[in-house]
Amino acid sequence: MSDDLNRYLSGGLTVAQLRAFLAGLPDDAPVVFTYQYGDHARTVVAQRVRDADEGRVVWSDYHGLPREVDDDEWYDDDGRLKDSVADGAAEVVIIS
């Protein structure tokens, strides 16, 4: 994993922390994620979460953030893991 990616992810929530938090909530509580909408009033909106899955991310210098790695980037034509991507990637939980 690259230094930039490691530094960025180390400041985030872990699965263990998420489990501990969720343990006290009812099973039927809806799940959303929030973000700033980008309007003049800086409104924070809530988007429903439809899916959670395992995935891989690599650092993107262009975005200054991690970006998801799709299977075409992850595996070669013979289905083998590409070392060049694996060395810089992190396995994460992706919520969408």
C-alpha positions as CSV (number, residue, x, y, z in Angstrom):
1,M,0.0,0.0,0.0
2,S,1.3,3.4,-0.9
3,D,2.3,5.9,1.9
4,D,-0.4,8.4,0.8
5,L,-3.1,5.7,0.8
6,N,-2.0,4.3,4.2
7,R,-1.9,7.8,5.7
8,Y,-5.4,8.6,4.3
9,L,-7.0,5.4,5.4
10,S,-5.4,5.4,8.9
11,G,-7.6,8.3,9.8
12,G,-10.8,6.5,9.0
13,L,-13.2,4.1,10.8
14,T,-12.3,0.5,11.1
15,V,-14.6,-2.5,10.8
16,A,-14.1,-3.2,14.6
17,Q,-15.1,0.4,15.5
18,L,-18.1,0.2,13.2
19,R,-19.2,-3.2,14.7
20,A,-18.9,-1.7,18.2
21,F,-21.0,1.3,17.3
22,L,-23.7,-0.8,15.5
23,A,-24.0,-3.2,18.4
24,G,-26.1,-0.7,20.3
25,L,-28.6,0.1,17.5
26,P,-31.8,-1.6,16.5
27,D,-31.5,-4.0,13.5
28,D,-34.1,-2.1,11.5
29,A,-32.4,1.3,11.8
30,P,-31.9,2.8,8.3
31,V,-28.3,3.4,7.1
32,V,-27.3,6.6,5.2
33,F,-24.1,8.5,4.5
34,T,-23.9,12.3,4.5
35,Y,-22.0,14.8,2.3
36,Q,-22.0,18.5,1.6
37,Y,-24.3,19.1,-1.4
38,G,-22.2,21.8,-2.8
39,D,-24.8,24.6,-2.8
40,H,-24.4,28.1,-1.5
41,A,-26.0,27.2,1.9
42,R,-23.5,24.3,2.3
43,T,-26.4,22.0,3.0
44,V,-25.5,18.5,4.3
45,V,-27.7,15.9,2.7
46,A,-28.2,12.2,3.5
47,Q,-28.0,9.6,0.8
48,R,-29.4,6.1,1.5
49,V,-26.9,3.2,1.5
50,R,-27.9,0.4,-0.9
51,D,-24.9,-1.9,-0.8
52,A,-21.8,-2.9,1.2
53,D,-19.1,-5.0,-0.3
54,E,-15.4,-5.7,-0.1
55,G,-13.3,-3.8,-2.6
56,R,-9.9,-2.5,-3.4
57,V,-8.6,1.1,-3.6
58,V,-5.4,2.7,-4.8
59,W,-4.2,6.2,-4.3
60,S,-5.0,8.6,-7.1
61,D,-2.6,11.6,-7.3
62,Y,-5.0,13.2,-9.8
63,H,-7.9,13.2,-7.3
64,G,-5.9,13.4,-4.1
65,L,-8.1,10.6,-2.8
66,P,-8.3,6.8,-3.1
67,R,-10.1,5.4,-6.1
68,E,-11.7,2.0,-6.5
69,V,-9.9,-0.6,-8.6
70,D,-12.1,-2.5,-10.9
71,D,-11.5,-6.2,-11.9
72,D,-10.0,-5.2,-15.3
73,E,-7.2,-3.3,-13.5
74,W,-6.8,-5.9,-10.8
75,Y,-6.5,-9.1,-12.9
76,D,-4.7,-9.9,-16.1
77,D,-6.3,-11.7,-19.1
78,D,-5.4,-15.0,-17.5
79,G,-7.1,-14.2,-14.3
80,R,-3.9,-13.7,-12.4
81,L,-3.4,-10.9,-9.8
82,K,-1.4,-8.0,-11.2
83,D,1.5,-7.3,-8.9
84,S,1.7,-3.7,-9.9
85,V,-1.8,-3.0,-8.6
86,A,-1.6,-5.3,-5.6
87,D,1.5,-3.6,-4.2
88,G,-0.2,-0.2,-3.9
89,A,-3.8,-1.3,-3.1
90,A,-5.7,-1.7,0.1
91,E,-8.7,-3.9,0.8
92,V,-11.6,-1.9,2.2
93,V,-15.3,-2.0,2.9
94,I,-17.2,-0.1,0.2
95,I,-20.6,1.4,1.0
96,S,-22.7,2.7,-1.9
